[in-house]
Amino acid sequence: VWKYLVDLDKRFPLTLKYAPAIPPVLFPLFVYLGIDFFDNLYGQYMAQNNIFLDSDDLIEVKAADTFIPPCNCSACENKSNFASAKEWLAFHNQNFSELMIRKIQYAINQGTLRDLVKKYVLIDPASTALLRIADLDQECNLLDKYNPSIKKNTLFLTTNSDYIRPEIKMFHKRVKERFIIPEWTKIVLLIPCSARKPYSVSKSHKIMSSAIKNALKGKRHSLLELIITSPLGVVPRFLEQVYPAGMYDIPVTGNWSELEQDIVEDLLIAVFSQLSADVPIISYLAEPEKSIISNFSKKYPSYNIHILDLQESEISEDSL
């Protein structure tokens, strides 16, 4: 399906695209993948087979008289007025299709289409696989075309699938390919992220920033701060307000998956490769980030990494 959609976009890039007989719960996914409009064939077919469309399941209606629909659409509110169960189901299924379209329109307007897609693909393994295949496609930029690089709302990253979504991969690519370490950099400091974004407005970063300012005084410009975070990996202080670094949220568990650690490693290599061998890299991180950098240092001993043994939190008086 993904190869077909990619080929369709290449052949007809400026043409509206129609997908027939698509289940309404998959409308968000197919809109996300470039489809523009749908029909109600699936809903009508299901009505003829006594199937009630719902956002969570396909419900077989065995006895319409005793069936209590989990819906308050106009058809379900007036179920007894229809001549047959199939007629009622046909109107309900059409209403459900139209509801999904309205949800998509609202999500597009709010910049939350991907979140709507995630909500519905999780109940269908095949759809989840299709989204993952699209996310992992390195050669096609179809999703990049339909995903704005700047948004006004917070990006909620709650599952591993979010770590490969276009906005995240785009940020990784920009850090690797576009970020250039200032030539006046004399030292690199690795510091933790914060729950509040941008990081610099958080209590912890204000405290660390004050300590850095007092220590370096007029030479602070020679320090490059790199924030270690998931799933963005590495965020240079210069880019902390750039989307999505300035407005994302993740569930904090204290455990880093292998994928998250690989992302950090990949970006650190890209950034550190620009440094001369004599530039010290100071890791000011507590666990578990400390172990991640420690393992990285053992794996790549050529980098001049110094890992501080913090016995307390990063903002304790002794640590500072």
N, C-alpha and C positions, 0 to 999 in steps of 0.2 A: 504493500500500500504506500509506504513512504517513497519508494523509488518511482511509483506512478505519479505521486503528487509533485515530486521534484521535477520529473520529466514534463508534467503538465505546466508547471510554472515556467520552465525554460522555453517551451513551445509557444505558450500564450501568456506572457508576463503581464500584459495590460488588460486581459480579458476577465470578466466576472466568471467565477467557477461554480458549478452546480453539482451537488452530490445527491443522487436519488436514493430513497428508501434507507436513510440513515436513522438509527434509533435516536430519539431526542436527547437522551443523556449524553450522547456523543457529539452533539452539536458544538459544545464549547471546544472540544479537542479539534474537530475538523475546521472550525473557524480559526483556531490558533495555528493550524497547519496550512491555511490559505484558502479554504473554501468560503464562498460568499453567500450562497443561499441553498435552501433545502425544500423538500416537499413533505407531505403528510402521508405518504404511501405506507410507511412502516406502521404508523398508528392505525390506519384504516385496516391494514392486514391483520394486525393484532386484535382489533375490535371484532373482526369476523371470527376470530378464534377464541373469543371470550377472555381476552387478556387486558387487564387494567394496567396502564402505564403509570409507574411511580418512580420517583427519583432514586429509591433504594432497591427496587426489585420489580420483576414482572409478576403480577398477581393474577392467578387464574380465578375467574368468577364462576363458581359452580352453581350458585343459586342467587340470582340477582335480588330477589325479594328480601332475603335475609342478610345480604352482604352490606356491611357498613363501610363505605369508602373512606380512606384516610385523606380526604380532600374536600375542600369547600368551594370548588369552582362552580360556575352556573349550572353545568350539567349535573354535577353530583348533588347540588342543593335541590334540584328539581327532578331527581331520578325517576320518581313515580309518574312523571308526565310523559315519559317516552313510551312509544308503542312497543318497543322490545329492548332487551338487554344490549343487543348489538348496536342499536341506534344510540342508546345512552353512552355506551363505551366509545363509539365513534366520536361523539361530541366531546367526551372527557379527554380522549387521547389527543384530539386536535387542540383542546385548551391547554393540555400539558406541553405540547410542542410549542405553542405560542408563548407559554410562560418561560420556557427555556430560551427562546429568542429574546424575550425582554430581559432576562437575567444576563445574557451575553451583551446586549446593548448597554446595560448599566455597568457591567464589568469593564467594557472597553472604555466607557466614559470616565470611569474611576481609575483606570490603569491597573486593574486587578484581574485581567482575563486569565493569566497563568494560574492564579490562585483558584479560580473557578474550575479550570481544567483539572487541576490536581484533586479537587474535591470529588469529581465524578470519575476520573480514570482509576482511582484507587479501588473501586468496587468491581473492576473488570481487568483481569490479568492481561488480556490481549491488547487493551487500550494502553495499559501501563507500559507494555513492551513497545508499542508503537511510539509513544512519547519518548521513551528512553532511547530508541533507535534514532529518532530525530535529534535528540539532544547530543548524542555521541557522534553524529555525522560531522567529520572534520573537513570534508571537501565541499559540502554545500552550505551556502549562507542563507538558506531560505528562512530559517527562524530569526536570524539577525535582521533580515529585511523587515520583519513584522514586529520586532521588539524595539521600542524606543530606548535609546541609551540614557535618557534622563526621565525620571518620574518624580511626582510630587508626594507620593505616599510611601510609607515604610514597607520595606521588603521583608516579609516573614519567611524565614528559612527553617522549616520544621522537619524535613525528611532528607535522607541522603540524595534523593532525586533532585532536590533543590541545588545541590552542590555542582551539578553539571548543567543547570539551566543557562540560557543564553547570556543573561546579564552578568552572571558570575564568571562564566568562561571569557566574556568580553573584557572584564576587568583584569583577569589573569593575563590575558594576551597583551593588554595595554601596558601593564607593569613590566612584562618581559620584553616587549619590543619597543616601547616608547620612553619608559622612565630612564633618565640619565642622571647619574649621581653628580651633584655639583663638584666642580674641580677643586673647590676650596675645602672639601670635606677632609678632616683630619682624624675623625673618630666616628664610629657607628655604635649606636645604642639600641639594643633590642628591648622593647618594653611590652607589657601586656595590654590587651584591649580593655574596654570598659563597657558596662551595660548601656550607659548613656552615649548617644551619638549627637554630633561629632565628639570624638574622644576628648578633645581639649576643653570641653565645657563640663566634663565629669569631675567629681570631687577628687578622685585618685590622680587624674592627669594634671589637675591644677596643682596638687601638692608636689608631684614629681617635677612639673615644670618650674615651680618656684625653687626647688632644690637645685635644679640644673642651672637656672639663671644665677643663683647666688654663687654657685661654684665656678662657672665659666665667665660670668660677667660679660665683658664686651666681646668675648670669643665664642659666644654661643653659635654663631653662624657656621663655625667649623664642625659642629655636631650634626650628624644625620640620624634622626630618630625613625626607627622602623617598628611598627606595631604588629605583633604576632597575634593573629586572630583566625577564626574559622567561620565560614569556609573561604574567605577572601585570601587567606594565607599570610600575605605580607602587605601592609599598607604604609607607604612612606608618609610621614607627617604632612608633607606638601599636598597629599591627595586625600586627606581625611574627610574633606567636605565634598569630594566628587562622588556622584552616585555610582554604585550603591554603598560605598564606604560610609557615607554620612548619614545613612538612614536604613539600617537593616537590624533585624532582631533574630536571635537564635535561642533555643533552649540550652542552658548551660548545665552540663552533667559532670564536668571534670574529667571526662574520658574522651580521648581523641581517637577516632577511627584511623585505620591504615590509609584510607583515602585522604583524610584531612592532613595527616602527616606528610603524605606524598606531595600535596599541594604546597605546603610550607617549604619543603625541600626544593621543589622545582623552582619556586620563585626566589628563594634565597640564593640559589646557584646563579640565576639570571642577574640578580643585583650585585652579589659579591664578586662576580667575574669582572666587574668594572673597577674594582679596588686594586690598588697596588698592595704588594705583600706586607708592607710595613704599617698599613693602616689597621689599628686595633679595633676589634669588634667585641663589645662588651654585652654580655647577656644578663640583663637585669630582670630575671624571670623566676617566679616560684613554680612549684609543680602544678600541673603536669608539663607545662611548656618548657620548664628547665630541662627535663629529661629529653624532650624532642630536640632541643638545641645541642645537648650533650651528645646524643647519638649522631647528630649531623656533624658535629666537630670531629668525632672519631672516624666517621666515614670519609670526611674531607679535611684531613689534617693540614692541608696547605693554607687554609684560611686562618688568619691570626685571631682566633676566637678565645675570649677570656670569660669563663662562666663564674659568676659570683654565687657564693654559697649563702643564699638568703635563709636565715633561720626563722624569720617572721614574714609578714606580708610586705609587699613592695612599698607600702606607704607608712610602715612603722618608722619610728624615729631612728632606731638602730640601723635599719636597712638603708634609709636615706643618707 
